[in-house]
Amino acid sequence: MEKELNEKLDAIHKLLMGNGKIGVTEMARRAFEYMQHQDKTRNGLWDWGFRAVILIFISFIAVRVGLK
């Protein structure tokens, strides 16, 4: 019984901490930090989308003005 319990605990520990690979907890920590970083930076997906729309709009105006 105790041996089975220790084996299960070892398996859970390897899963969480990684067995020569990145574990579940490490991946979750990195994902959380990445999302916090994205919230702090101005390079979020919405920001880039807004910049693209403005760029297209300004380019359209520049082409229209340049043709006249």
N, CA, C and O atoms as a Maestro MAE file, in Angstrom:
{
 s_m_m2io_version
 :::
 2.0.0
}

f_m_ct {
 s_m_title
 :::
 protein
 m_atom[272] {
  # First column is atom index #
  i_m_mmod_type
  r_m_x_coord
  r_m_y_coord
  r_m_z_coord
  i_m_residue_number
  s_m_chain_name
  s_m_pdb_residue_name
  s_m_pdb_atom_name
  i_m_atomic_number
  :::
  1 25 0.823 -1.187 0.000 1 A "MET " " N  " 7
  2 3 0.000 0.000 0.000 1 A "MET " " CA " 6
  3 2 0.874 1.260 0.000 1 A "MET " " C  " 6
  4 15 0.651 2.180 -0.787 1 A "MET " " O  " 8
  5 25 1.855 1.289 0.880 2 A "GLU " " N  " 7
  6 3 2.723 2.460 0.975 2 A "GLU " " CA " 6
  7 2 3.562 2.621 -0.294 2 A "GLU " " C  " 6
  8 15 3.808 3.737 -0.751 2 A "GLU " " O  " 8
  9 25 3.998 1.486 -0.856 3 A "LYS " " N  " 7
  10 3 4.798 1.525 -2.078 3 A "LYS " " CA " 6
  11 2 3.980 2.086 -3.241 3 A "LYS " " C  " 6
  12 15 4.483 2.881 -4.035 3 A "LYS " " O  " 8
  13 25 2.717 1.666 -3.337 4 A "GLU " " N  " 7
  14 3 1.838 2.171 -4.395 4 A "GLU " " CA " 6
  15 2 1.612 3.675 -4.235 4 A "GLU " " C  " 6
  16 15 1.616 4.421 -5.214 4 A "GLU " " O  " 8
  17 25 1.418 4.101 -3.007 5 A "LEU " " N  " 7
  18 3 1.194 5.511 -2.728 5 A "LEU " " CA " 6
  19 2 2.422 6.337 -3.116 5 A "LEU " " C  " 6
  20 15 2.295 7.398 -3.727 5 A "LEU " " O  " 8
  21 25 3.610 5.844 -2.757 6 A "ASN " " N  " 7
  22 3 4.844 6.552 -3.116 6 A "ASN " " CA " 6
  23 2 5.036 6.605 -4.627 6 A "ASN " " C  " 6
  24 15 5.492 7.619 -5.155 6 A "ASN " " O  " 8
  25 25 4.694 5.529 -5.327 7 A "GLU " " N  " 7
  26 3 4.807 5.519 -6.786 7 A "GLU " " CA " 6
  27 2 3.865 6.538 -7.419 7 A "GLU " " C  " 6
  28 15 4.236 7.238 -8.361 7 A "GLU " " O  " 8
  29 25 2.649 6.613 -6.894 8 A "LYS " " N  " 7
  30 3 1.687 7.590 -7.416 8 A "LYS " " CA " 6
  31 2 2.141 9.016 -7.132 8 A "LYS " " C  " 6
  32 15 2.008 9.895 -7.983 8 A "LYS " " O  " 8
  33 25 2.673 9.242 -5.948 9 A "LEU " " N  " 7
  34 3 3.180 10.573 -5.616 9 A "LEU " " CA " 6
  35 2 4.361 10.947 -6.507 9 A "LEU " " C  " 6
  36 15 4.469 12.095 -6.939 9 A "LEU " " O  " 8
  37 25 5.233 10.008 -6.781 10 A "ASP " " N  " 7
  38 3 6.357 10.273 -7.679 10 A "ASP " " CA " 6
  39 2 5.863 10.599 -9.083 10 A "ASP " " C  " 6
  40 15 6.383 11.502 -9.738 10 A "ASP " " O  " 8
  41 25 4.856 9.858 -9.539 11 A "ALA " " N  " 7
  42 3 4.307 10.109 -10.872 11 A "ALA " " CA " 6
  43 2 3.679 11.498 -10.943 11 A "ALA " " C  " 6
  44 15 3.844 12.206 -11.937 11 A "ALA " " O  " 8
  45 25 2.961 11.888 -9.893 12 A "ILE " " N  " 7
  46 3 2.346 13.223 -9.864 12 A "ILE " " CA " 6
  47 2 3.422 14.303 -9.817 12 A "ILE " " C  " 6
  48 15 3.309 15.331 -10.485 12 A "ILE " " O  " 8
  49 25 4.457 14.067 -9.032 13 A "HIS " " N  " 7
  50 3 5.554 15.033 -8.935 13 A "HIS " " CA " 6
  51 2 6.235 15.205 -10.295 13 A "HIS " " C  " 6
  52 15 6.529 16.330 -10.698 13 A "HIS " " O  " 8
  53 25 6.487 14.111 -10.998 14 A "LYS " " N  " 7
  54 3 7.113 14.185 -12.322 14 A "LYS " " CA " 6
  55 2 6.221 14.918 -13.305 14 A "LYS " " C  " 6
  56 15 6.711 15.682 -14.137 14 A "LYS " " O  " 8
  57 25 4.914 14.694 -13.220 15 A "LEU " " N  " 7
  58 3 3.982 15.369 -14.113 15 A "LEU " " CA " 6
  59 2 3.976 16.868 -13.872 15 A "LEU " " C  " 6
  60 15 3.994 17.659 -14.815 15 A "LEU " " O  " 8
  61 25 3.952 17.254 -12.594 16 A "LEU " " N  " 7
  62 3 3.873 18.676 -12.266 16 A "LEU " " CA " 6
  63 2 5.190 19.409 -12.490 16 A "LEU " " C  " 6
  64 15 5.194 20.528 -13.002 16 A "LEU " " O  " 8
  65 25 6.293 18.802 -12.119 17 A "MET " " N  " 7
  66 3 7.573 19.487 -12.193 17 A "MET " " CA " 6
  67 2 8.348 19.194 -13.463 17 A "MET " " C  " 6
  68 15 9.317 19.886 -13.776 17 A "MET " " O  " 8
  69 25 7.943 18.205 -14.175 18 A "GLY " " N  " 7
  70 3 8.632 17.866 -15.405 18 A "GLY " " CA " 6
  71 2 9.630 16.762 -15.167 18 A "GLY " " C  " 6
  72 15 10.218 16.662 -14.090 18 A "GLY " " O  " 8
  73 25 9.817 15.945 -16.158 19 A "ASN " " N  " 7
  74 3 10.760 14.837 -16.071 19 A "ASN " " CA " 6
  75 2 11.780 15.032 -17.185 19 A "ASN " " C  " 6
  76 15 11.818 14.281 -18.159 19 A "ASN " " O  " 8
  77 25 12.601 16.056 -17.016 20 A "GLY " " N  " 7
  78 3 13.528 16.409 -18.079 20 A "GLY " " CA " 6
  79 2 12.869 17.296 -19.118 20 A "GLY " " C  " 6
  80 15 13.522 17.757 -20.055 20 A "GLY " " O  " 8
  81 25 11.583 17.533 -18.955 21 A "LYS " " N  " 7
  82 3 10.817 18.381 -19.852 21 A "LYS " " CA " 6
  83 2 10.143 19.447 -18.998 21 A "LYS " " C  " 6
  84 15 10.233 19.433 -17.770 21 A "LYS " " O  " 8
  85 25 9.471 20.361 -19.667 22 A "ILE " " N  " 7
  86 3 8.760 21.400 -18.920 22 A "ILE " " CA " 6
  87 2 7.499 20.784 -18.332 22 A "ILE " " C  " 6
  88 15 6.721 20.152 -19.047 22 A "ILE " " O  " 8
  89 25 7.296 20.964 -17.037 23 A "GLY " " N  " 7
  90 3 6.135 20.416 -16.360 23 A "GLY " " CA " 6
  91 2 4.910 21.284 -16.540 23 A "GLY " " C  " 6
  92 15 4.984 22.390 -17.076 23 A "GLY " " O  " 8
  93 25 3.787 20.771 -16.086 24 A "VAL " " N  " 7
  94 3 2.515 21.464 -16.216 24 A "VAL " " CA " 6
  95 2 2.527 22.782 -15.462 24 A "VAL " " C  " 6
  96 15 2.057 23.796 -15.977 24 A "VAL " " O  " 8
  97 25 3.061 22.776 -14.248 25 A "THR " " N  " 7
  98 3 3.066 23.999 -13.455 25 A "THR " " CA " 6
  99 2 3.960 25.062 -14.077 25 A "THR " " C  " 6
  100 15 3.635 26.248 -14.040 25 A "THR " " O  " 8
  101 25 5.075 24.645 -14.643 26 A "GLU " " N  " 7
  102 3 5.973 25.605 -15.290 26 A "GLU " " CA " 6
  103 2 5.322 26.202 -16.531 26 A "GLU " " C  " 6
  104 15 5.446 27.401 -16.781 26 A "GLU " " O  " 8
  105 25 4.634 25.378 -17.306 27 A "MET " " N  " 7
  106 3 3.944 25.898 -18.494 27 A "MET " " CA " 6
  107 2 2.845 26.872 -18.084 27 A "MET " " C  " 6
  108 15 2.660 27.905 -18.728 27 A "MET " " O  " 8
  109 25 2.113 26.553 -17.016 28 A "ALA " " N  " 7
  110 3 1.055 27.444 -16.547 28 A "ALA " " CA " 6
  111 2 1.645 28.758 -16.046 28 A "ALA " " C  " 6
  112 15 1.093 29.826 -16.308 28 A "ALA " " O  " 8
  113 25 2.754 28.685 -15.333 29 A "ARG " " N  " 7
  114 3 3.400 29.911 -14.838 29 A "ARG " " CA " 6
  115 2 3.861 30.790 -15.986 29 A "ARG " " C  " 6
  116 15 3.662 32.005 -15.966 29 A "ARG " " O  " 8
  117 25 4.479 30.174 -16.991 30 A "ARG " " N  " 7
  118 3 4.947 30.944 -18.147 30 A "ARG " " CA " 6
  119 2 3.786 31.568 -18.917 30 A "ARG " " C  " 6
  120 15 3.878 32.712 -19.363 30 A "ARG " " O  " 8
  121 25 2.700 30.823 -19.073 31 A "ALA " " N  " 7
  122 3 1.526 31.357 -19.771 31 A "ALA " " CA " 6
  123 2 0.931 32.528 -18.995 31 A "ALA " " C  " 6
  124 15 0.536 33.531 -19.588 31 A "ALA " " O  " 8
  125 25 0.867 32.401 -17.675 32 A "PHE " " N  " 7
  126 3 0.332 33.481 -16.844 32 A "PHE " " CA " 6
  127 2 1.202 34.722 -16.948 32 A "PHE " " C  " 6
  128 15 0.683 35.826 -17.109 32 A "PHE " " O  " 8
  129 25 2.514 34.559 -16.859 33 A "GLU " " N  " 7
  130 3 3.415 35.700 -16.969 33 A "GLU " " CA " 6
  131 2 3.342 36.337 -18.354 33 A "GLU " " C  " 6
  132 15 3.422 37.559 -18.480 33 A "GLU " " O  " 8
  133 25 3.189 35.509 -19.400 34 A "TYR " " N  " 7
  134 3 3.072 36.041 -20.759 34 A "TYR " " CA " 6
  135 2 1.808 36.898 -20.886 34 A "TYR " " C  " 6
  136 15 1.841 37.974 -21.483 34 A "TYR " " O  " 8
  137 25 0.702 36.422 -20.325 35 A "MET " " N  " 7
  138 3 -0.537 37.191 -20.414 35 A "MET " " CA " 6
  139 2 -0.440 38.481 -19.610 35 A "MET " " C  " 6
  140 15 -0.966 39.511 -20.032 35 A "MET " " O  " 8
  141 25 0.217 38.439 -18.472 36 A "GLN " " N  " 7
  142 3 0.410 39.670 -17.708 36 A "GLN " " CA " 6
  143 2 1.288 40.637 -18.485 36 A "GLN " " C  " 6
  144 15 1.042 41.843 -18.472 36 A "GLN " " O  " 8
  145 25 2.307 40.126 -19.159 37 A "HIS " " N  " 7
  146 3 3.188 40.973 -19.959 37 A "HIS " " CA " 6
  147 2 2.412 41.599 -21.116 37 A "HIS " " C  " 6
  148 15 2.600 42.777 -21.420 37 A "HIS " " O  " 8
  149 25 1.538 40.819 -21.765 38 A "GLN " " N  " 7
  150 3 0.742 41.338 -22.875 38 A "GLN " " CA " 6
  151 2 -0.184 42.451 -22.405 38 A "GLN " " C  " 6
  152 15 -0.425 43.405 -23.144 38 A "GLN " " O  " 8
  153 25 -0.709 42.343 -21.180 39 A "ASP " " N  " 7
  154 3 -1.579 43.386 -20.660 39 A "ASP " " CA " 6
  155 2 -0.806 44.679 -20.415 39 A "ASP " " C  " 6
  156 15 -1.365 45.767 -20.551 39 A "ASP " " O  " 8
  157 25 0.465 44.570 -20.059 40 A "LYS " " N  " 7
  158 3 1.275 45.739 -19.735 40 A "LYS " " CA " 6
  159 2 1.830 46.422 -20.981 40 A "LYS " " C  " 6
  160 15 2.043 47.634 -20.976 40 A "LYS " " O  " 8
  161 25 2.067 45.657 -22.049 41 A "THR " " N  " 7
  162 3 2.685 46.224 -23.228 41 A "THR " " CA " 6
  163 2 1.644 46.824 -24.154 41 A "THR " " C  " 6
  164 15 0.446 46.584 -24.005 41 A "THR " " O  " 8
  165 25 2.112 47.598 -25.098 42 A "ARG " " N  " 7
  166 3 1.214 48.198 -26.067 42 A "ARG " " CA " 6
  167 2 1.163 47.371 -27.337 42 A "ARG " " C  " 6
  168 15 0.632 47.832 -28.348 42 A "ARG " " O  " 8
  169 25 1.694 46.178 -27.310 43 A "ASN " " N  " 7
  170 3 1.763 45.356 -28.505 43 A "ASN " " CA " 6
  171 2 0.732 44.238 -28.503 43 A "ASN " " C  " 6
  172 15 0.973 43.172 -29.068 43 A "ASN " " O  " 8
  173 25 -0.398 44.469 -27.882 44 A "GLY " " N  " 7
  174 3 -1.454 43.471 -27.852 44 A "GLY " " CA " 6
  175 2 -2.097 43.322 -29.223 44 A "GLY " " C  " 6
  176 15 -1.868 44.133 -30.121 44 A "GLY " " O  " 8
  177 25 -2.889 42.296 -29.371 45 A "LEU " " N  " 7
  178 3 -3.547 42.010 -30.643 45 A "LEU " " CA " 6
  179 2 -4.496 43.130 -31.049 45 A "LEU " " C  " 6
  180 15 -4.531 43.517 -32.217 45 A "LEU " " O  " 8
  181 25 -5.259 43.650 -30.109 46 A "TRP " " N  " 7
  182 3 -6.185 44.736 -30.431 46 A "TRP " " CA " 6
  183 2 -5.432 45.983 -30.868 46 A "TRP " " C  " 6
  184 15 -5.862 46.683 -31.784 46 A "TRP " " O  " 8
  185 25 -4.327 46.258 -30.225 47 A "ASP " " N  " 7
  186 3 -3.546 47.446 -30.562 47 A "ASP " " CA " 6
  187 2 -2.995 47.343 -31.977 47 A "ASP " " C  " 6
  188 15 -3.041 48.315 -32.731 47 A "ASP " " O  " 8
  189 25 -2.472 46.170 -32.345 48 A "TRP " " N  " 7
  190 3 -1.954 45.987 -33.701 48 A "TRP " " CA " 6
  191 2 -3.072 46.051 -34.732 48 A "TRP " " C  " 6
  192 15 -2.875 46.574 -35.828 48 A "TRP " " O  " 8
  193 25 -4.236 45.526 -34.390 49 A "GLY " " N  " 7
  194 3 -5.385 45.619 -35.299 49 A "GLY " " CA " 6
  195 2 -5.780 47.068 -35.533 49 A "GLY " " C  " 6
  196 15 -6.047 47.472 -36.665 49 A "GLY " " O  " 8
  197 25 -5.817 47.845 -34.463 50 A "PHE " " N  " 7
  198 3 -6.143 49.272 -34.583 50 A "PHE " " CA " 6
  199 2 -5.108 50.000 -35.438 50 A "PHE " " C  " 6
  200 15 -5.460 50.831 -36.276 50 A "PHE " " O  " 8
  201 25 -3.845 49.689 -35.226 51 A "ARG " " N  " 7
  202 3 -2.787 50.320 -36.035 51 A "ARG " " CA " 6
  203 2 -2.924 49.964 -37.513 51 A "ARG " " C  " 6
  204 15 -2.698 50.808 -38.380 51 A "ARG " " O  " 8
  205 25 -3.294 48.717 -37.799 52 A "ALA " " N  " 7
  206 3 -3.453 48.290 -39.192 52 A "ALA " " CA " 6
  207 2 -4.604 49.036 -39.858 52 A "ALA " " C  " 6
  208 15 -4.485 49.455 -41.009 52 A "ALA " " O  " 8
  209 25 -5.714 49.206 -39.147 53 A "VAL " " N  " 7
  210 3 -6.861 49.932 -39.703 53 A "VAL " " CA " 6
  211 2 -6.484 51.385 -39.978 53 A "VAL " " C  " 6
  212 15 -6.811 51.921 -41.037 53 A "VAL " " O  " 8
  213 25 -5.811 52.011 -39.050 54 A "ILE " " N  " 7
  214 3 -5.379 53.405 -39.242 54 A "ILE " " CA " 6
  215 2 -4.414 53.503 -40.423 54 A "ILE " " C  " 6
  216 15 -4.518 54.431 -41.226 54 A "ILE " " O  " 8
  217 25 -3.481 52.565 -40.540 55 A "LEU " " N  " 7
  218 3 -2.528 52.567 -41.642 55 A "LEU " " CA " 6
  219 2 -3.238 52.434 -42.987 55 A "LEU " " C  " 6
  220 15 -2.895 53.137 -43.937 55 A "LEU " " O  " 8
  221 25 -4.218 51.545 -43.075 56 A "ILE " " N  " 7
  222 3 -4.970 51.379 -44.319 56 A "ILE " " CA " 6
  223 2 -5.744 52.655 -44.647 56 A "ILE " " C  " 6
  224 15 -5.773 53.087 -45.799 56 A "ILE " " O  " 8
  225 25 -6.358 53.246 -43.652 57 A "PHE " " N  " 7
  226 3 -7.123 54.466 -43.857 57 A "PHE " " CA " 6
  227 2 -6.229 55.612 -44.332 57 A "PHE " " C  " 6
  228 15 -6.585 56.322 -45.273 57 A "PHE " " O  " 8
  229 25 -5.085 55.796 -43.699 58 A "ILE " " N  " 7
  230 3 -4.158 56.871 -44.087 58 A "ILE " " CA " 6
  231 2 -3.579 56.595 -45.472 58 A "ILE " " C  " 6
  232 15 -3.407 57.521 -46.264 58 A "ILE " " O  " 8
  233 25 -3.277 55.333 -45.772 59 A "SER " " N  " 7
  234 3 -2.765 54.988 -47.103 59 A "SER " " CA " 6
  235 2 -3.797 55.276 -48.179 59 A "SER " " C  " 6
  236 15 -3.447 55.768 -49.252 59 A "SER " " O  " 8
  237 25 -5.057 54.978 -47.912 60 A "PHE " " N  " 7
  238 3 -6.131 55.255 -48.869 60 A "PHE " " CA " 6
  239 2 -6.219 56.759 -49.146 60 A "PHE " " C  " 6
  240 15 -6.340 57.182 -50.295 60 A "PHE " " O  " 8
  241 25 -6.155 57.554 -48.081 61 A "ILE " " N  " 7
  242 3 -6.214 59.016 -48.254 61 A "ILE " " CA " 6
  243 2 -4.988 59.495 -49.037 61 A "ILE " " C  " 6
  244 15 -5.120 60.350 -49.914 61 A "ILE " " O  " 8
  245 25 -3.807 58.966 -48.741 62 A "ALA " " N  " 7
  246 3 -2.596 59.385 -49.434 62 A "ALA " " CA " 6
  247 2 -2.679 59.056 -50.923 62 A "ALA " " C  " 6
  248 15 -2.269 59.866 -51.755 62 A "ALA " " O  " 8
  249 25 -3.194 57.898 -51.264 63 A "VAL " " N  " 7
  250 3 -3.321 57.515 -52.674 63 A "VAL " " CA " 6
  251 2 -4.332 58.412 -53.370 63 A "VAL " " C  " 6
  252 15 -4.096 58.852 -54.495 63 A "VAL " " O  " 8
  253 25 -5.458 58.690 -52.714 64 A "ARG " " N  " 7
  254 3 -6.476 59.543 -53.327 64 A "ARG " " CA " 6
  255 2 -5.941 60.957 -53.543 64 A "ARG " " C  " 6
  256 15 -6.213 61.560 -54.581 64 A "ARG " " O  " 8
  257 25 -5.203 61.487 -52.606 65 A "VAL " " N  " 7
  258 3 -4.649 62.842 -52.718 65 A "VAL " " CA " 6
  259 2 -3.546 62.853 -53.779 65 A "VAL " " C  " 6
  260 15 -3.416 63.822 -54.527 65 A "VAL " " O  " 8
  261 25 -2.768 61.802 -53.843 66 A "GLY " " N  " 7
  262 3 -1.671 61.730 -54.808 66 A "GLY " " CA " 6
  263 2 -2.143 61.604 -56.242 66 A "GLY " " C  " 6
  264 15 -1.407 61.988 -57.151 66 A "GLY " " O  " 8
  265 25 -3.325 61.087 -56.486 67 A "LEU " " N  " 7
  266 3 -3.829 60.927 -57.841 67 A "LEU " " CA " 6
  267 2 -4.366 62.214 -58.425 67 A "LEU " " C  " 6
  268 15 -4.469 62.325 -59.647 67 A "LEU " " O  " 8
  269 25 -4.706 63.177 -57.618 68 A "LYS " " N  " 7
  270 3 -5.281 64.426 -58.121 68 A "LYS " " CA " 6
  271 2 -4.246 65.444 -58.463 68 A "LYS " " C  " 6
  272 15 -4.583 66.545 -58.899 68 A "LYS " " O  " 8
  :::
 }
 m_bond[271] {
  # First column is bond index #
  i_m_from
  i_m_to
  i_m_order
  :::
  1 1 2 1
  2 2 3 1
  3 3 4 2
  4 3 5 1
  5 5 6 1
  6 6 7 1
  7 7 8 2
  8 7 9 1
  9 9 10 1
  10 10 11 1
  11 11 12 2
  12 11 13 1
  13 13 14 1
  14 14 15 1
  15 15 16 2
  16 15 17 1
  17 17 18 1
  18 18 19 1
  19 19 20 2
  20 19 21 1
  21 21 22 1
  22 22 23 1
  23 23 24 2
  24 23 25 1
  25 25 26 1
  26 26 27 1
  27 27 28 2
  28 27 29 1
  29 29 30 1
  30 30 31 1
  31 31 32 2
  32 31 33 1
  33 33 34 1
  34 34 35 1
  35 35 36 2
  36 35 37 1
  37 37 38 1
  38 38 39 1
  39 39 40 2
  40 39 41 1
  41 41 42 1
  42 42 43 1
  43 43 44 2
  44 43 45 1
  45 45 46 1
  46 46 47 1
  47 47 48 2
  48 47 49 1
  49 49 50 1
  50 50 51 1
  51 51 52 2
  52 51 53 1
  53 53 54 1
  54 54 55 1
  55 55 56 2
  56 55 57 1
  57 57 58 1
  58 58 59 1
  59 59 60 2
  60 59 61 1
  61 61 62 1
  62 62 63 1
  63 63 64 2
  64 63 65 1
  65 65 66 1
  66 66 67 1
  67 67 68 2
  68 67 69 1
  69 69 70 1
  70 70 71 1
  71 71 72 2
  72 71 73 1
  73 73 74 1
  74 74 75 1
  75 75 76 2
  76 75 77 1
  77 77 78 1
  78 78 79 1
  79 79 80 2
  80 79 81 1
  81 81 82 1
  82 82 83 1
  83 83 84 2
  84 83 85 1
  85 85 86 1
  86 86 87 1
  87 87 88 2
  88 87 89 1
  89 89 90 1
  90 90 91 1
  91 91 92 2
  92 91 93 1
  93 93 94 1
  94 94 95 1
  95 95 96 2
  96 95 97 1
  97 97 98 1
  98 98 99 1
  99 99 100 2
  100 99 101 1
  101 101 102 1
  102 102 103 1
  103 103 104 2
  104 103 105 1
  105 105 106 1
  106 106 107 1
  107 107 108 2
  108 107 109 1
  109 109 110 1
  110 110 111 1
  111 111 112 2
  112 111 113 1
  113 113 114 1
  114 114 115 1
  115 115 116 2
  116 115 117 1
  117 117 118 1
  118 118 119 1
  119 119 120 2
  120 119 121 1
  121 121 122 1
  122 122 123 1
  123 123 124 2
  124 123 125 1
  125 125 126 1
  126 126 127 1
  127 127 128 2
  128 127 129 1
  129 129 130 1
  130 130 131 1
  131 131 132 2
  132 131 133 1
  133 133 134 1
  134 134 135 1
  135 135 136 2
  136 135 137 1
  137 137 138 1
  138 138 139 1
  139 139 140 2
  140 139 141 1
  141 141 142 1
  142 142 143 1
  143 143 144 2
  144 143 145 1
  145 145 146 1
  146 146 147 1
  147 147 148 2
  148 147 149 1
  149 149 150 1
  150 150 151 1
  151 151 152 2
  152 151 153 1
  153 153 154 1
  154 154 155 1
  155 155 156 2
  156 155 157 1
  157 157 158 1
  158 158 159 1
  159 159 160 2
  160 159 161 1
  161 161 162 1
  162 162 163 1
  163 163 164 2
  164 163 165 1
  165 165 166 1
  166 166 167 1
  167 167 168 2
  168 167 169 1
  169 169 170 1
  170 170 171 1
  171 171 172 2
  172 171 173 1
  173 173 174 1
  174 174 175 1
  175 175 176 2
  176 175 177 1
  177 177 178 1
  178 178 179 1
  179 179 180 2
  180 179 181 1
  181 181 182 1
  182 182 183 1
  183 183 184 2
  184 183 185 1
  185 185 186 1
  186 186 187 1
  187 187 188 2
  188 187 189 1
  189 189 190 1
  190 190 191 1
  191 191 192 2
  192 191 193 1
  193 193 194 1
  194 194 195 1
  195 195 196 2
  196 195 197 1
  197 197 198 1
  198 198 199 1
  199 199 200 2
  200 199 201 1
  201 201 202 1
  202 202 203 1
  203 203 204 2
  204 203 205 1
  205 205 206 1
  206 206 207 1
  207 207 208 2
  208 207 209 1
  209 209 210 1
  210 210 211 1
  211 211 212 2
  212 211 213 1
  213 213 214 1
  214 214 215 1
  215 215 216 2
  216 215 217 1
  217 217 218 1
  218 218 219 1
  219 219 220 2
  220 219 221 1
  221 221 222 1
  222 222 223 1
  223 223 224 2
  224 223 225 1
  225 225 226 1
  226 226 227 1
  227 227 228 2
  228 227 229 1
  229 229 230 1
  230 230 231 1
  231 231 232 2
  232 231 233 1
  233 233 234 1
  234 234 235 1
  235 235 236 2
  236 235 237 1
  237 237 238 1
  238 238 239 1
  239 239 240 2
  240 239 241 1
  241 241 242 1
  242 242 243 1
  243 243 244 2
  244 243 245 1
  245 245 246 1
  246 246 247 1
  247 247 248 2
  248 247 249 1
  249 249 250 1
  250 250 251 1
  251 251 252 2
  252 251 253 1
  253 253 254 1
  254 254 255 1
  255 255 256 2
  256 255 257 1
  257 257 258 1
  258 258 259 1
  259 259 260 2
  260 259 261 1
  261 261 262 1
  262 262 263 1
  263 263 264 2
  264 263 265 1
  265 265 266 1
  266 266 267 1
  267 267 268 2
  268 267 269 1
  269 269 270 1
  270 270 271 1
  271 271 272 2
  :::
 }
}
